[in-house]
Structures are given as structure tokens and as C-alpha cells.
Amino acid sequence: MRVVVHEEPVGRGETNWIARIALEPFGFEGLWEQVWLRRTRDDLAELCCIPLRA
């Protein structure tokens, strides 16, 4: 598995979750992107980085 990783996400200090997005539907076979998230109210999540490929 190859993973695109965000070394310095914009909102890193606010993050508390990491998720992986499969990039195959976007034309990148076998590639995943790791994104940083933080929990908001009502069990929603906010993206804390600028996606590179997704």
C-alpha cells in the first residue's frame, strides 16, 4: 500500500483523528491519502489539511 502523507497539515494542532482515503476512484490505483481530522459537535469531522490528491 502506498500512502500520500501530509507532513505539516495546516490544522495539525487541532487534529485528533487520522483517516485514509482510497484514491483508486480518482484514477490513482493502489494509492491512499492520509488526512487529518478533528471532531466537531454532533459527531461530525472537520478536515484539518488541504488534500493533495483526493
BAVOVO-826344 format. One record per residue (C-alpha): residue in one letter; y, x, z negated; residue number from 1. Coordinates in steps of 0.1 Angstrom, whole numbers, plus 5000, padded with zeros to 4 digits. Each point is the difference from the previous one (the first is absolute). Layout:
+----+------+------+------+-----+
! aa !    Y !    X !    Z !   i !
+----+------+------+------+-----+
!  A !    Y !    X !    Z ! NUM !
...
+----+------+------+------+-----+
//
This chain:
+----+------+------+------+-----+
! aa !    Y !    X !    Z !   i !
+----+------+------+------+-----+
!  M ! 5000 ! 5000 ! 5000 !   1 !
!  R ! 5034 ! 5013 ! 5009 !   2 !
!  V ! 5029 ! 4988 ! 4979 !   3 !
!  V ! 5038 ! 5002 ! 5007 !   4 !
!  V ! 5015 ! 5008 ! 4966 !   5 !
!  H ! 5036 ! 4997 ! 4989 !   6 !
!  E ! 5009 ! 5031 ! 4981 !   7 !
!  E ! 5034 ! 4989 ! 4989 !   8 !
!  P ! 5002 ! 4961 ! 5001 !   9 !
!  V ! 5035 ! 4986 ! 4997 !  10 !
!  G ! 4993 ! 4980 ! 4969 !  11 !
!  R ! 4974 ! 5023 ! 4984 !  12 !
!  G ! 5015 ! 4996 ! 4965 !  13 !
!  E ! 4996 ! 4962 ! 5002 !  14 !
!  T ! 4964 ! 5000 ! 5013 !  15 !
!  N ! 4969 ! 4991 ! 4981 !  16 !
!  W ! 4974 ! 4992 ! 5027 !  17 !
!  I ! 4987 ! 5018 ! 5030 !  18 !
!  A ! 4984 ! 4981 ! 5029 !  19 !
!  R ! 4984 ! 5011 ! 5033 !  20 !
!  I ! 5007 ! 4982 ! 5033 !  21 !
!  A ! 4975 ! 5002 ! 5028 !  22 !
!  L ! 5018 ! 5011 ! 5031 !  23 !
!  E ! 4973 ! 4991 ! 5025 !  24 !
!  P ! 5016 ! 4967 ! 5009 !  25 !
!  F ! 5031 ! 5020 ! 5009 !  26 !
!  G ! 4981 ! 5023 ! 5024 !  27 !
!  F ! 4992 ! 5028 ! 4976 !  28 !
!  E ! 4962 ! 5000 ! 4998 !  29 !
!  G ! 4986 ! 5015 ! 4968 !  30 !
!  L ! 5034 ! 5005 ! 4984 !  31 !
!  W ! 5014 ! 4985 ! 4968 !  32 !
!  E ! 5035 ! 5001 ! 4985 !  33 !
!  Q ! 5005 ! 5003 ! 4962 !  34 !
!  V ! 5030 ! 4980 ! 4988 !  35 !
!  W ! 5017 ! 4998 ! 4966 !  36 !
!  L ! 5006 ! 4966 ! 4984 !  37 !
!  R ! 5015 ! 4985 ! 4969 !  38 !
!  R ! 4991 ! 4967 ! 4984 !  39 !
!  T ! 5027 ! 4974 ! 4999 !  40 !
!  R ! 5000 ! 4966 ! 4983 !  41 !
!  D ! 4974 ! 4974 ! 5010 !  42 !
!  D ! 4975 ! 5027 ! 5009 !  43 !
!  L ! 5018 ! 5010 ! 5031 !  44 !
!  A ! 5003 ! 5036 ! 5011 !  45 !
!  E ! 5030 ! 5018 ! 5015 !  46 !
!  L ! 4996 ! 5030 ! 5024 !  47 !
!  C ! 5016 ! 5031 ! 4985 !  48 !
!  C ! 4997 ! 5023 ! 5031 !  49 !
!  I ! 5009 ! 4998 ! 5037 !  50 !
!  P ! 4968 ! 4995 ! 5019 !  51 !
!  L ! 4994 ! 5028 ! 5025 !  52 !
!  R ! 4975 ! 4982 ! 5023 !  53 !
!  A ! 4992 ! 4965 ! 4987 !  54 !
+----+------+------+------+-----+
//
